[in-house]
């Protein structure tokens, strides 16, 4: 129940007005508008809570991964994934704690697509509470808040631990706690993911390395490298170091792969186990435009041969 009062009533109308406009101008994005509107109401009237839990809904858990897939297809030439089959096999036996670097806003979109659409798992992700309050709709697809400054961090760790007590679950932790370049060393992992791994020894800790690269195509390439499950660590600090070393290894291996790709070895991706899971659609105009340019270029070259420039 929303609080009564003219201020709240006016705010609700102001939030609803853009939704009405969206229904007429871009009806295909209406579900996303409804998601933003409902989440904004929760942010405005939900009140302060110590820890923001995930608030999954069946519809948006079905729709948003497909929306993420559409965004990836539109924005990247190809999305490559390595280690997918191994991770799927692991998920059949144990819940997964996915520990990743964080290099871009696209990381979240890529994982929102990957987990339900490719791994077929019930996915959740720990998200900075400040960002989750700014974008509360992420709670609808499994994000839960953590206060990186301390505060309710223990409550968030306990929440993640509880999530991993059930099979076919996955919890994602961006262990750096903020966006950093994929080439920075050391990665600077925090202890949170290692604390969760220590509390849930039955969960498989799977490292993930993420990188984006522009290499010979108009649109960038996205790379997601899933590693083998890590062995149990004797304590939290060694677990943190082990997780950081594993993700660093994936990224450095990816660095060498990208260098070889840019040096003209197109088969290196297949050799290293990277499989394309999404490709940007070319449509009809792309090949047609290339044919026009090639035709014009050939005619221009023939004309220059016939009429060489004066000395």
C-alpha positions, 0 to 999 in steps of 0.5 A: 500500500502506497502512503496517502498524500498529494505529493505521492499521488503527483509523483505516481502520475509523473512516473506514469506519464512517460509510460503512456507516451512509450505505449504510443511511440515504441510499444515493443518496449512497453514491458521494459517501461512497465518494469521501470515504472513499477521498480521506480514506485518501489524505490520511492515508496518502499522505504529504506531497508537494510538489504535489498533482496531479489524480487524476481517475477515470472514475466520479467525473468522470462522477458528480460533475458530475451531483451538482453539478447536483443541488445547484445545482437544489436551492439556486438558483431559476435559474442564468444563463450568458452567453457560453456559445456563444462559449466553446464555439466557442473551445474547439474551436480552443484549450485554455482558461485560465479566469480568474475571481473567487472569491466563494463556495464555490458557485463551484467547484460551479458550474464543476464543473457548467459545464465538463463538462456545458455546455462538454464539456471536460476540466476542471482547477482550481488549488486552495489546497493547504491546502483541497485537503488538507482536501477531497481528493476534489476531486482526483478531479474535476480539482483540483490543489494550489498553495501560496499561500505560495510553496513549490511554487507553481512546480511547480503553475504548470508542472503547469498549463502542461503540462495546457494543452498538449493540446486540449479542455482547460480549467484554471480559476484563481481569480486572487484566491487567496481568497474575496472579495465580488464588489463589492470593488475592486480585485479583487486578482488574483495573478500566477499565471494571467498566468504560465501565459498567458505560458508557453502563448501558444496557450491562450485566456485567457477571463475569468469573472465570478461573482455571486449575488443574491436578487431577487424569488424565494425562492431566490437567482439565480446568474450566470456571465458568460463574456467574449471571449478576451483578446489576448496580453499583452506581459509577465506584469504587464500580463497580470495587469492585463488579466485583472483589468480584464476580470473587473472589467468583467464584474462591473460590467456584471453589477451594472448588469444586476442593478440593472435586474432589481431595478427591474422589468425582467424582460427585461433578462437576455435583452437582455444575453445571459443564458440560463437553464441550470438552474431549480429544479423547482417540483414539485406542492406549490409551485403547490398551496400558492400556490393554497391561499394565494390562495383563503384570501386571497380569502375573507378579503378578501370576509369583510372587505368583508361585515363591515367592522370597527367604528369 
